[in-house]
């Protein structure tokens, strides 16, 4: 288990303690695990202290260039993303905006908990949710 995995688990525990909706928590969990996997695959980064704003911007660009479900973290046997009708279709700006917001919430939490000294996501602008 990597440092970022541990921090995601701590964040999710905090979300549960706050009584966040199951749907919200599922969105956070999925988004953060996808981001963590991508960060390791692209930059071999597995600690939140090594993340920079450029990494999130690069991730946002990568999302806009790849198709839906081309990257997953769900390892359930019955999960077959390639069988989905929308597999490989463009990820909407609304989805990218949601992912970005979720990642920014996570890094704000890490900053508040003093896991990181500065919040690398503080000045990252979100994608406008409208359009495709």
TIMI-2910 file (N, C-alpha, C, CB; in pm, 1 decimal, decimal comma, always signed):
<rs>
+----------+----------+----------+----------+----------+----------+----------+----------+----------+----------+----------+----------+------+
!      n_x !      n_y !      n_z !     ca_x !     ca_y !     ca_z !      c_x !      c_y !      c_z !     cb_x !     cb_y !     cb_z ! resn !
+----------+----------+----------+----------+----------+----------+----------+----------+----------+----------+----------+----------+------+
!    +85,0 !   -118,4 !     +0,0 !     +0,0 !     +0,0 !     +0,0 !    +89,2 !   +124,2 !     +0,0 !    -96,5 !     +0,1 !   +123,0 !  Unk !
!    +63,3 !   +214,8 !    -92,6 !   +145,8 !   +335,3 !   -106,9 !    +97,8 !   +445,8 !    -11,7 !   +142,4 !   +385,9 !   -253,4 !  Unk !
!   +179,3 !   +550,0 !     -1,4 !   +142,1 !   +665,0 !    +82,8 !    +10,1 !   +727,1 !    +37,0 !   +253,5 !   +771,5 !    +80,4 !  Unk !
!     -6,6 !   +739,5 !    -93,5 !   -129,8 !   +802,9 !   -142,1 !   -250,7 !   +712,9 !   -115,2 !   -118,8 !   +834,0 !   -293,3 !  Unk !
!   -232,5 !   +580,8 !   -123,5 !   -342,2 !   +488,4 !    -90,8 !   -384,7 !   +503,5 !    +56,0 !   -299,7 !   +341,9 !   -119,1 !  Unk !
!   -286,2 !   +516,4 !   +142,3 !   -314,4 !   +534,7 !   +285,8 !   -391,0 !   +664,4 !   +307,9 !   -183,1 !   +535,4 !   +368,5 !  Unk !
!   -348,5 !   +770,6 !   +240,4 !   -416,0 !   +899,5 !   +257,2 !   -557,4 !   +897,5 !   +197,8 !   -333,6 !  +1011,0 !   +191,7 !  Unk !
!   -576,7 !   +824,8 !    +88,9 !   -711,7 !   +810,6 !    +33,5 !   -800,7 !   +739,6 !   +134,5 !   -709,1 !   +733,0 !   -101,1 !  Unk !
!   -750,0 !   +634,1 !   +196,3 !   -827,2 !   +562,2 !   +298,4 !   -861,3 !   +653,0 !   +416,8 !   -748,8 !   +439,2 !   +347,6 !  Unk !
!   -764,4 !   +733,4 !   +460,5 !   -789,1 !   +827,1 !   +571,5 !   -894,8 !   +931,0 !   +532,4 !   -657,4 !   +898,2 !   +613,0 !  Unk !
!   -885,1 !   +980,9 !   +410,0 !   -981,7 !  +1077,4 !   +358,8 !  -1121,6 !  +1016,4 !   +355,2 !   -940,7 !  +1125,6 !   +218,6 !  Unk !
!  -1132,3 !   +894,3 !   +305,9 !  -1262,1 !   +828,0 !   +297,2 !  -1320,8 !   +803,5 !   +436,7 !  -1249,1 !   +695,1 !   +220,9 !  Unk !
!  -1237,2 !   +771,3 !   +532,9 !  -1282,1 !   +754,7 !   +670,7 !  -1336,3 !   +886,6 !   +725,0 !  -1167,0 !   +703,3 !   +759,4 !  Unk !
!  -1266,8 !   +995,6 !   +694,6 !  -1312,4 !  +1128,0 !   +736,2 !  -1446,2 !  +1162,7 !   +671,4 !  -1207,5 !  +1234,2 !   +700,9 !  Unk !
!  -1461,1 !  +1130,1 !   +543,7 !  -1587,7 !  +1155,1 !   +472,9 !  -1702,1 !  +1076,7 !   +537,1 !  -1574,8 !  +1117,0 !   +323,4 !  Unk !
!  -1674,8 !   +951,9 !   +571,9 !  -1777,3 !   +868,6 !   +636,6 !  -1814,8 !   +926,0 !   +772,9 !  -1727,5 !   +722,9 !   +652,0 !  Unk !
!  -1714,8 !   +973,4 !   +846,3 !  -1740,3 !  +1031,5 !   +978,4 !  -1825,0 !  +1158,3 !   +968,1 !  -1608,0 !  +1062,6 !  +1049,2 !  Unk !
!  -1812,2 !  +1229,1 !   +856,3 !  -1891,1 !  +1350,3 !   +833,1 !  -2031,5 !  +1317,3 !   +783,3 !  -1820,4 !  +1440,9 !   +732,6 !  Unk !
!  -2055,9 !  +1190,6 !   +752,1 !  -2188,1 !  +1149,3 !   +706,1 !  -2218,8 !  +1185,9 !   +562,4 !  -2290,9 !  +1208,6 !   +793,3 !  Unk !
!  -2115,5 !  +1191,1 !   +477,2 !  -2139,8 !  +1222,7 !   +336,7 !  -2222,8 !  +1112,7 !   +270,9 !  -2006,6 !  +1241,4 !   +261,5 !  Unk !
!  -2293,5 !  +1149,8 !   +168,3 !  -2378,9 !  +1055,5 !    +96,1 !  -2294,8 !   +944,4 !    +33,6 !  -2460,5 !  +1128,6 !    -12,6 !  Unk !
!  -2352,6 !   +825,9 !    +25,8 !  -2284,6 !   +710,7 !    -32,5 !  -2239,9 !   +741,0 !   -175,7 !  -2376,6 !   +587,3 !    -30,1 !  Unk !
!  -2325,6 !   +806,2 !   -252,4 !  -2293,6 !   +839,2 !   -391,1 !  -2172,0 !   +932,5 !   -398,7 !  -2415,2 !   +904,4 !   -459,9 !  Unk !
!  -2166,5 !  +1030,4 !   -310,1 !  -2053,3 !  +1123,4 !   -305,2 !  -1925,2 !  +1048,7 !   -270,3 !  -2079,4 !  +1236,2 !   -202,6 !  Unk !
!  -1934,4 !   +962,4 !   -171,2 !  -1816,4 !   +887,4 !   -128,3 !  -1767,6 !   +793,0 !   -238,5 !  -1847,4 !   +807,9 !     -0,9 !  Unk !
!  -1859,8 !   +730,9 !   -308,1 !  -1822,3 !   +642,2 !   -418,6 !  -1750,7 !   +721,4 !   -528,2 !  -1947,4 !   +571,1 !   -476,5 !  Unk !
!  -1800,4 !   +841,2 !   -556,1 !  -1738,2 !   +927,5 !   -656,6 !  -1596,8 !   +966,5 !   -614,5 !  -1823,4 !  +1053,4 !   -679,5 !  Unk !
!  -1581,0 !  +1008,0 !   -487,8 !  -1447,7 !  +1043,0 !   -437,5 !  -1353,4 !   +923,0 !   -449,4 !  -1455,6 !  +1090,7 !   -290,0 !  Unk !
!  -1397,2 !   +809,0 !   -401,3 !  -1312,5 !   +689,8 !   -398,1 !  -1266,6 !   +650,9 !   -538,4 !  -1387,3 !   +573,1 !   -333,1 !  Unk !
!  -1359,1 !   +644,2 !   -631,4 !  -1326,3 !   +604,7 !   -768,0 !  -1232,5 !   +706,6 !   -832,8 !  -1454,5 !   +589,5 !   -851,7 !  Unk !
!  -1265,7 !   +834,3 !   -820,4 !  -1184,0 !   +939,8 !   -880,6 !  -1041,3 !   +936,7 !   -826,6 !  -1246,8 !  +1077,2 !   -854,7 !  Unk !
!  -1027,7 !   +928,0 !   -695,3 !   -894,9 !   +933,3 !   -634,0 !   -811,3 !   +810,7 !   -666,2 !   -907,5 !   +947,9 !   -484,3 !  Unk !
!   -874,5 !   +695,0 !   -672,4 !   -799,6 !   +573,8 !   -706,1 !   -753,4 !   +575,9 !   -851,6 !   -885,4 !   +449,3 !   -680,2 !  Unk !
!   -838,9 !   +624,4 !   -940,3 !   -798,9 !   +638,8 !  -1080,5 !   -681,6 !   +736,4 !  -1093,0 !   -918,3 !   +687,1 !  -1166,2 !  Unk !
!   -692,5 !   +849,0 !  -1022,2 !   -587,2 !   +950,3 !  -1027,4 !   -456,3 !   +894,5 !   -971,9 !   -629,3 !  +1076,0 !   -948,8 !  Unk !
!   -463,6 !   +825,0 !   -859,7 !   -342,9 !   +768,4 !   -798,2 !   -276,6 !   +666,7 !   -891,5 !   -377,5 !   +701,8 !   -663,3 !  Unk !
!   -357,1 !   +583,4 !   -955,0 !   -302,4 !   +484,7 !  -1048,7 !   -237,2 !   +553,6 !  -1168,1 !   -412,9 !   +388,9 !  -1096,8 !  Unk !
!   -303,7 !   +656,4 !  -1220,3 !   -249,7 !   +730,3 !  -1333,9 !   -118,2 !   +799,0 !  -1295,6 !   -352,0 !   +834,3 !  -1384,0 !  Unk !
!   -114,0 !   +860,2 !  -1176,8 !     +7,1 !   +929,8 !  -1130,3 !   +125,3 !   +834,0 !  -1123,3 !    -16,8 !   +994,2 !   -992,2 !  Unk !
!    +99,3 !   +712,0 !  -1075,2 !   +208,9 !   +616,9 !  -1066,9 !   +250,6 !   +569,9 !  -1205,5 !   +169,6 !   +497,7 !   -980,3 !  Unk !
!   +152,7 !   +540,6 !  -1290,2 !   +182,9 !   +493,9 !  -1426,0 !   +259,0 !   +598,1 !  -1506,9 !    +54,5 !   +457,0 !  -1498,4 !  Unk !
!   +219,9 !   +724,6 !  -1494,4 !   +279,5 !   +831,3 !  -1575,3 !   +408,3 !   +889,0 !  -1517,1 !   +180,1 !   +941,7 !  -1592,7 !  Unk !
!   +412,4 !   +905,1 !  -1383,9 !   +523,7 !   +977,0 !  -1321,1 !   +593,7 !   +899,4 !  -1209,6 !   +474,0 !  +1106,7 !  -1266,1 !  Unk !
!   +547,8 !   +776,9 !  -1183,2 !   +598,8 !   +695,9 !  -1072,6 !   +589,3 !   +770,2 !   -939,4 !   +743,7 !   +655,5 !  -1099,5 !  Unk !
!   +482,0 !   +845,5 !   -923,6 !   +455,8 !   +917,7 !   -799,1 !   +353,4 !   +839,3 !   -718,9 !   +405,6 !  +1063,2 !   -826,9 !  Unk !
!   +389,6 !   +809,1 !   -594,1 !   +297,0 !   +735,4 !   -507,5 !   +282,0 !   +801,5 !   -370,3 !   +344,8 !   +591,4 !   -490,5 !  Unk !
!   +323,2 !   +927,5 !   -363,1 !   +310,1 !  +1003,8 !   -239,2 !   +246,4 !  +1139,4 !   -270,4 !   +448,9 !  +1022,2 !   -170,0 !  Unk !
!   +147,4 !  +1180,4 !   -191,5 !    +84,1 !  +1310,3 !   -217,5 !   +178,9 !  +1428,5 !   -200,4 !    -34,1 !  +1328,1 !   -126,2 !  Unk !
!   +286,6 !  +1410,1 !   -126,8 !   +381,3 !  +1520,0 !   -106,8 !   +460,4 !  +1551,2 !   -234,0 !   +477,5 !  +1486,2 !     +6,8 !  Unk !
!   +459,1 !  +1459,1 !   -330,1 !   +532,9 !  +1479,4 !   -455,2 !   +446,7 !  +1534,1 !   -568,7 !   +595,1 !  +1349,6 !   -498,5 !  Unk !
!   +318,2 !  +1550,1 !   -544,7 !   +226,0 !  +1595,0 !   -649,1 !   +236,4 !  +1745,9 !   -667,1 !    +80,9 !  +1555,0 !   -614,8 !  Unk !
!   +237,4 !  +1787,8 !   -792,5 !   +242,4 !  +1929,4 !   -829,2 !   +120,6 !  +1964,3 !   -913,5 !   +373,3 !  +1962,4 !   -906,2 !  Unk !
!    +92,8 !  +2091,8 !   -926,1 !    -21,2 !  +2138,6 !  -1005,6 !    -12,6 !  +2088,2 !  -1149,1 !    -28,0 !  +2291,7 !  -1004,4 !  Unk !
!   +109,8 !  +2081,9 !  -1202,9 !   +126,0 !  +2036,0 !  -1340,7 !    +74,0 !  +1894,2 !  -1360,4 !   +272,0 !  +2043,0 !  -1381,0 !  Unk !
!    +84,3 !  +1812,6 !  -1254,4 !    +35,8 !  +1675,1 !  -1264,1 !   -115,6 !  +1671,5 !  -1282,9 !    +75,2 !  +1595,6 !  -1139,1 !  Unk !
!   -186,8 !  +1755,1 !  -1208,1 !   -332,1 !  +1758,1 !  -1224,1 !   -369,0 !  +1812,3 !  -1361,9 !   -397,3 !  +1843,6 !  -1113,4 !  Unk !
!   -300,0 !  +1915,3 !  -1406,1 !   -329,2 !  +1969,6 !  -1539,2 !   -302,7 !  +1865,0 !  -1648,4 !   -244,4 !  +2096,1 !  -1565,2 !  Unk !
!   -195,9 !  +1789,6 !  -1631,9 !   -164,1 !  +1684,0 !  -1727,0 !   -271,2 !  +1574,3 !  -1722,7 !    -24,7 !  +1624,8 !  -1696,9 !  Unk !
!   -319,4 !  +1543,1 !  -1603,7 !   -426,1 !  +1443,3 !  -1589,4 !   -553,9 !  +1491,1 !  -1657,2 !   -453,0 !  +1413,6 !  -1440,5 !  Unk !
!   -588,7 !  +1617,4 !  -1637,4 !   -708,3 !  +1673,7 !  -1700,8 !   -697,0 !  +1662,4 !  -1853,4 !   -728,2 !  +1822,4 !  -1658,6 !  Unk !
!   -579,2 !  +1693,5 !  -1906,7 !   -558,2 !  +1682,4 !  -2051,1 !   -571,6 !  +1536,6 !  -2095,7 !   -419,3 !  +1738,2 !  -2090,2 !  Unk !
!   -515,2 !  +1446,2 !  -2017,5 !   -522,3 !  +1304,6 !  -2051,9 !   -667,2 !  +1255,5 !  -2052,9 !   -439,0 !  +1221,8 !  -1953,6 !  Unk !
!   -747,6 !  +1304,3 !  -1959,1 !   -888,9 !  +1266,3 !  -1956,4 !   -960,0 !  +1312,5 !  -2082,8 !   -958,0 !  +1324,9 !  -1832,6 !  Unk !
!   -928,5 !  +1432,9 !  -2126,6 !   -995,8 !  +1486,0 !  -2245,4 !   -951,5 !  +1414,6 !  -2373,1 !   -969,0 !  +1635,4 !  -2258,1 !  Unk !
!   -836,3 !  +1347,3 !  -2368,1 !   -784,3 !  +1278,6 !  -2486,4 !   -821,4 !  +1131,3 !  -2492,7 !   -635,6 !  +1291,7 !  -2490,7 !  Unk !
!   -853,6 !  +1072,3 !  -2377,7 !   -886,2 !   +929,7 !  -2381,2 !  -1037,1 !   +909,1 !  -2372,3 !   -815,2 !   +855,0 !  -2266,5 !  Unk !
!  -1079,2 !   +787,6 !  -2395,5 !  -1221,8 !   +756,8 !  -2393,7 !  -1267,9 !   +701,6 !  -2259,8 !  -1254,4 !   +658,3 !  -2502,7 !  Unk !
!  -1399,0 !   +697,8 !  -2244,8 !  -1460,0 !   +644,6 !  -2122,7 !  -1418,1 !   +500,0 !  -2099,5 !  -1612,9 !   +654,5 !  -2130,1 !  Unk !
!  -1392,8 !   +469,6 !  -1975,1 !  -1365,0 !   +333,3 !  -1926,5 !  -1239,4 !   +270,3 !  -1984,7 !  -1481,4 !   +245,0 !  -1956,9 !  Unk !
!  -1155,3 !   +349,7 !  -2050,4 !  -1030,1 !   +294,8 !  -2100,9 !   -932,7 !   +269,6 !  -1987,0 !   -967,7 !   +389,1 !  -2204,0 !  Unk !
!   -960,0 !   +330,5 !  -1872,1 !   -881,9 !   +306,4 !  -1751,1 !   -980,9 !   +286,0 !  -1637,7 !   -782,5 !   +425,2 !  -1720,6 !  Unk !
!   -968,0 !   +175,4 !  -1566,1 !  -1057,3 !   +147,6 !  -1453,7 !   -976,6 !    +97,8 !  -1335,0 !  -1165,1 !    +44,0 !  -1493,1 !  Unk !
!  -1036,1 !   +108,7 !  -1217,4 !   -973,6 !    +52,8 !  -1097,6 !  -1061,8 !    -55,0 !  -1036,7 !   -945,8 !   +163,1 !   -994,4 !  Unk !
!  -1177,6 !    -76,1 !  -1094,8 !  -1269,5 !   -175,9 !  -1043,6 !  -1225,5 !   -312,7 !  -1093,1 !  -1415,1 !   -145,2 !  -1086,6 !  Unk !
!  -1185,3 !   -398,9 !  -1000,1 !  -1134,7 !   -529,8 !  -1041,4 !  -1236,7 !   -642,0 !  -1022,3 !  -1009,2 !   -562,4 !   -964,5 !  Unk !
!  -1365,0 !   -607,9 !  -1016,4 !  -1468,3 !   -710,0 !  -1004,0 !  -1469,7 !   -796,0 !  -1129,9 !  -1607,3 !   -645,6 !   -979,8 !  Unk !
!  -1490,2 !   -924,5 !  -1109,9 !  -1491,5 !  -1018,1 !  -1221,8 !  -1603,2 !   -984,6 !  -1320,5 !  -1507,5 !  -1161,4 !  -1171,0 !  Unk !
!  -1719,5 !   -941,3 !  -1269,1 !  -1833,0 !   -915,2 !  -1357,6 !  -1829,8 !   -776,1 !  -1420,1 !  -1961,5 !   -932,6 !  -1281,5 !  Unk !
!  -1726,2 !   -699,6 !  -1391,7 !  -1714,1 !   -567,1 !  -1450,5 !  -1647,3 !   -580,0 !  -1586,6 !  -1633,7 !   -471,6 !  -1357,7 !  Unk !
!  -1720,1 !   -547,4 !  -1692,5 !  -1667,3 !   -558,3 !  -1827,5 !  -1688,8 !   -426,1 !  -1900,4 !  -1734,4 !   -675,3 !  -1904,0 !  Unk !
!  -1600,8 !   -327,9 !  -1876,0 !  -1622,1 !   -196,1 !  -1935,3 !  -1625,9 !   -196,7 !  -2087,7 !  -1514,9 !   -103,3 !  -1889,5 !  Unk !
!  -1555,2 !   -288,9 !  -2150,8 !  -1551,7 !   -292,9 !  -2297,6 !  -1687,0 !   -331,4 !  -2356,7 !  -1445,0 !   -391,4 !  -2345,1 !  Unk !
!  -1773,6 !   -391,5 !  -2275,0 !  -1906,3 !   -430,3 !  -2323,3 !  -2005,6 !   -314,1 !  -2316,3 !  -1959,1 !   -548,5 !  -2242,3 !  Unk !
!  -1966,0 !   -205,4 !  -2252,8 !  -2055,4 !    -90,7 !  -2240,5 !  -2075,0 !    -23,0 !  -2375,5 !  -2000,3 !     +9,7 !  -2138,3 !  Unk !
!  -2193,9 !    +26,2 !  -2396,7 !  -2226,8 !    +95,0 !  -2521,7 !  -2142,8 !   +221,2 !  -2541,8 !  -2374,8 !   +130,9 !  -2523,9 !  Unk !
!  -2107,1 !   +287,2 !  -2429,4 !  -2033,6 !   +413,4 !  -2438,1 !  -1882,6 !   +396,3 !  -2419,1 !  -2086,5 !   +510,0 !  -2335,0 !  Unk !
!  -1833,5 !   +273,4 !  -2419,4 !  -1689,9 !   +249,4 !  -2403,1 !  -1611,4 !   +324,9 !  -2510,9 !  -1658,6 !    +97,4 !  -2409,7 !  Unk !
!  -1508,4 !   +397,5 !  -2468,2 !  -1420,6 !   +467,3 !  -2561,2 !  -1470,7 !   +601,8 !  -2609,3 !  -1397,0 !   +382,4 !  -2677,3 !  Unk !
!  -1596,0 !   +636,4 !  -2576,0 !  -1648,2 !   +766,5 !  -2617,8 !  -1582,8 !   +876,4 !  -2535,0 !  -1802,5 !   +771,7 !  -2603,3 !  Unk !
!  -1585,0 !   +996,7 !  -2587,2 !  -1522,9 !  +1112,5 !  -2523,1 !  -1579,2 !  +1134,8 !  -2382,7 !  -1543,6 !  +1238,2 !  -2608,6 !  Unk !
!  -1489,7 !  +1166,6 !  -2290,5 !  -1529,8 !  +1200,6 !  -2154,0 !  -1576,9 !  +1345,8 !  -2155,4 !  -1411,2 !  +1179,2 !  -2051,0 !  Unk !
!  -1694,6 !  +1371,3 !  -2100,9 !  -1751,5 !  +1506,9 !  -2105,3 !  -1675,0 !  +1602,4 !  -2014,2 !  -1899,7 !  +1504,1 !  -2065,0 !  Unk !
!  -1686,1 !  +1730,5 !  -2045,0 !  -1626,1 !  +1833,7 !  -1959,8 !  -1687,2 !  +1831,2 !  -1819,9 !  -1644,4 !  +1973,0 !  -2023,0 !  Unk !
!  -1814,2 !  +1794,3 !  -1809,4 !  -1877,5 !  +1784,7 !  -1677,2 !  -1810,0 !  +1677,8 !  -1593,0 !  -2027,7 !  +1753,9 !  -1690,9 !  Unk !
!  -1779,4 !  +1564,8 !  -1654,2 !  -1711,7 !  +1456,9 !  -1581,6 !  -1570,9 !  +1500,0 !  -1542,4 !  -1706,4 !  +1328,1 !  -1667,1 !  Unk !
!  -1498,6 !  +1562,1 !  -1634,9 !  -1363,7 !  +1610,6 !  -1603,7 !  -1369,3 !  +1713,5 !  -1491,6 !  -1297,0 !  +1671,5 !  -1729,0 !  Unk !
!  -1468,7 !  +1800,5 !  -1494,8 !  -1487,5 !  +1899,9 !  -1390,1 !  -1512,7 !  +1832,8 !  -1254,6 !  -1604,1 !  +1993,3 !  -1425,7 !  Unk !
!  -1594,9 !  +1728,9 !  -1254,8 !  -1622,7 !  +1655,9 !  -1130,2 !  -1496,5 !  +1587,9 !  -1077,2 !  -1733,4 !  +1550,9 !  -1152,8 !  Unk !
!  -1420,8 !  +1524,4 !  -1164,8 !  -1296,1 !  +1459,6 !  -1123,1 !  -1201,2 !  +1562,9 !  -1063,0 !  -1228,8 !  +1387,6 !  -1242,7 !  Unk !
!  -1188,2 !  +1675,9 !  -1131,3 !  -1098,1 !  +1781,4 !  -1084,0 !  -1141,7 !  +1831,8 !   -946,6 !  -1093,9 !  +1898,3 !  -1184,8 !  Unk !
!  -1270,6 !  +1856,9 !   -932,3 !  -1322,5 !  +1903,3 !   -803,1 !  -1292,7 !  +1800,9 !   -693,2 !  -1474,8 !  +1929,3 !   -812,1 !  Unk !
!  -1316,2 !  +1673,1 !   -720,8 !  -1291,6 !  +1569,0 !   -620,7 !  -1144,7 !  +1564,2 !   -579,4 !  -1334,8 !  +1432,7 !   -674,5 !  Unk !
!  -1056,4 !  +1575,5 !   -676,0 !   -912,8 !  +1573,8 !   -646,2 !   -874,4 !  +1696,8 !   -564,7 !   -829,8 !  +1567,9 !   -776,7 !  Unk !
!   -932,0 !  +1811,5 !   -598,5 !   -903,9 !  +1934,4 !   -524,2 !   -953,8 !  +1924,4 !   -379,5 !   -968,9 !  +2054,9 !   -594,4 !  Unk !
!  -1068,7 !  +1863,0 !   -358,3 !  -1121,0 !  +1842,8 !   -222,3 !  -1024,5 !  +1755,0 !   -142,6 !  -1263,0 !  +1778,0 !   -226,3 !  Unk !
!   -974,8 !  +1650,8 !   -205,5 !   -879,7 !  +1561,1 !   -140,4 !   -754,0 !  +1635,3 !    -98,6 !   -843,6 !  +1445,4 !   -232,9 !  Unk !
!   -697,4 !  +1716,0 !   -187,6 !   -575,3 !  +1787,8 !   -153,9 !   -600,3 !  +1898,6 !    -51,2 !   -513,6 !  +1846,8 !   -279,6 !  Unk !
!   -718,7 !  +1955,7 !    -50,4 !   -753,5 !  +2051,9 !    +54,9 !   -756,3 !  +1981,4 !   +190,7 !   -891,1 !  +2118,9 !    +25,3 !  Unk !
!   -811,1 !  +1861,3 !   +192,0 !   -813,0 !  +1781,2 !   +315,1 !   -669,7 !  +1752,3 !   +360,8 !   -891,0 !  +1648,0 !   +292,9 !  Unk !
!   -583,7 !  +1709,9 !   +268,5 !   -444,4 !  +1679,6 !   +304,3 !   -373,6 !  +1802,5 !   +360,5 !   -368,0 !  +1626,8 !   +182,0 !  Unk !
!   -403,5 !  +1917,6 !   +302,8 !   -344,3 !  +2042,3 !   +352,1 !   -395,0 !  +2074,7 !   +492,7 !   -376,1 !  +2158,7 !   +256,1 !  Unk !
!   -525,2 !  +2062,4 !   +513,4 !   -583,5 !  +2088,7 !   +646,0 !   -528,0 !  +1993,3 !   +751,6 !   -736,6 !  +2076,3 !   +640,3 !  Unk !
!   -503,5 !  +1869,9 !   +711,3 !   -450,3 !  +1768,9 !   +804,3 !   -298,2 !  +1778,4 !   +818,7 !   -488,6 !  +1628,4 !   +756,8 !  Unk !
!   -238,0 !  +1872,5 !   +750,4 !    -93,6 !  +1897,9 !   +752,4 !    -10,8 !  +1780,1 !   +701,0 !    -50,2 !  +1931,7 !   +892,6 !  Unk !
!    -69,6 !  +1704,9 !   +609,2 !     +4,0 !  +1597,9 !   +541,3 !    +95,1 !  +1659,7 !   +435,9 !    -93,6 !  +1494,4 !   +476,5 !  Unk !
!    +47,0 !  +1767,7 !   +373,8 !   +126,0 !  +1841,5 !   +275,5 !   +142,2 !  +1985,1 !   +324,4 !    +58,9 !  +1837,5 !   +134,0 !  Unk !
!   +254,4 !  +2048,1 !   +289,9 !   +282,5 !  +2184,8 !   +335,5 !   +212,1 !  +2290,4 !   +252,6 !   +430,7 !  +2210,5 !   +332,8 !  Unk !
!   +197,9 !  +2263,1 !   +123,6 !   +126,0 !  +2354,6 !    +35,8 !    +26,8 !  +2272,3 !    -45,1 !   +224,0 !  +2434,4 !    -57,6 !  Unk !
!    -81,1 !  +2336,7 !    -84,1 !   -182,7 !  +2268,3 !   -163,0 !   -152,9 !  +2291,9 !   -311,0 !   -326,3 !  +2318,0 !   -125,6 !  Unk !
!   -106,1 !  +2188,3 !   -382,1 !    -69,7 !  +2207,6 !   -522,5 !   -190,0 !  +2235,3 !   -612,9 !     +3,5 !  +2086,1 !   -572,9 !  Unk !
!   -308,9 !  +2210,4 !   -562,9 !   -429,2 !  +2227,8 !   -644,0 !   -494,7 !  +2364,5 !   -623,2 !   -528,8 !  +2118,2 !   -612,2 !  Unk !
!   -442,1 !  +2442,0 !   -531,5 !   -503,5 !  +2569,4 !   -493,9 !   -532,4 !  +2660,5 !   -613,1 !   -414,2 !  +2641,5 !   -396,9 !  Unk !
!   -439,9 !  +2671,9 !   -705,7 !   -455,9 !  +2765,2 !   -817,7 !   -491,7 !  +2697,9 !   -950,2 !   -329,7 !  +2843,4 !   -835,4 !  Unk !
!   -523,5 !  +2569,8 !   -945,7 !   -562,0 !  +2499,5 !  -1067,7 !   -707,0 !  +2534,7 !  -1099,3 !   -543,4 !  +2344,5 !  -1052,5 !  Unk !
!   -727,1 !  +2583,7 !  -1219,1 !   -862,2 !  +2620,2 !  -1263,1 !   -934,9 !  +2495,8 !  -1310,2 !   -857,7 !  +2726,5 !  -1376,1 !  Unk !
!  -1062,9 !  +2492,6 !  -1281,7 !  -1145,8 !  +2380,5 !  -1323,0 !  -1191,4 !  +2397,5 !  -1468,8 !  -1267,7 !  +2367,1 !  -1229,7 !  Unk !
!  -1220,2 !  +2287,2 !  -1532,4 !  -1276,2 !  +2287,5 !  -1667,3 !  -1421,0 !  +2335,2 !  -1658,8 !  -1267,2 !  +2145,3 !  -1733,3 !  Unk !
!  -1463,5 !  +2415,4 !  -1754,0 !  -1604,4 !  +2456,5 !  -1754,5 !  -1690,0 !  +2334,6 !  -1785,4 !  -1630,3 !  +2570,9 !  -1858,8 !  Unk !
!  -1790,9 !  +2308,0 !  -1699,9 !  -1867,2 !  +2184,3 !  -1714,8 !  -1948,5 !  +2172,2 !  -1843,8 !  -1958,5 !  +2170,9 !  -1600,5 !  Unk !
!  -1985,2 !  +2279,7 !  -1908,9 !  -2066,6 !  +2271,8 !  -2030,2 !  -1989,2 !  +2213,4 !  -2147,6 !  -2118,9 !  +2409,2 !  -2066,9 !  Unk !
!  -2059,8 !  +2163,5 !  -2243,8 !  -1996,0 !  +2113,6 !  -2366,0 !  -1945,6 !  +1973,1 !  -2351,9 !  -1883,0 !  +2202,4 !  -2405,4 !  Unk !
!  -1884,5 !  +1923,6 !  -2459,6 !  -1836,6 !  +1783,9 !  -2461,9 !  -1687,6 !  +1778,2 !  -2465,2 !  -1892,7 !  +1708,8 !  -2581,2 !  Unk !
+----------+----------+----------+----------+----------+----------+----------+----------+----------+----------+----------+----------+------+
</rs>
